[in-house]
Every structure is written in C-alpha cells, then in structure tokens.
C-alpha cells in the first residue's frame, strides 16, 4: 500500500465507516421494524457499499443477500438475514474498536 500511495487513506476510510455505519444500520433497523421491504432494500444496498469499501466481505455479502430478499418481497428471508446481518455488523464494529478505531 505504501508503494502505491494508498496507505494514508486506509485509516480515514475505516474511521468514516465507524462513524457512518451506525446511521445505515439504524435506517435498516427502522425499515425492518416498519416492514418496509423497499426501505430495507435501499438501506441494505447503501450499507453494503460501505462495508465493501472497507473489505468487510462477510457483512457486505449478507447485506447483498438481504437486499435481494427485500427486492423479491421475501419478508421471511429478509427477517432471517437481518438477524445475521446484525451479528456480522456488531463483529465488524468490535474488530474496528479493538484495532483502535473509535466506534
């Protein structure tokens, strides 16, 4: 990373995710509580992009699957995936915190 000149953007990207991801998760949780699959799909898509940017691959994959389930109108699968997304999301934030990133 140092040779390519991108080393200096890694920490700011992780910090930005730690600051912004809770808003995305709140949007996702609110959409789930409202049973708005359209809102779930949009929130999952947005958070998926952020997770992908920091290479949180498992979280990004789960969010993609949640987005697809919401787009299909599969509320049973969306509910099941949401619980798994919450665990993966918590794990990512915990890892960031343990790495010294303020969450």
Secondary structure, 3 states (H helix, E strand, C coil): CCCCCCHHHHHHHHHHHHHHHHHHHHHHHHHHHCCCHHHHHHHHHHHHHHHHHCCCHHHHHHHHHHHHHHHHCCHHHHHHHHHHHHHHHHHHHHHHHHCCCCC
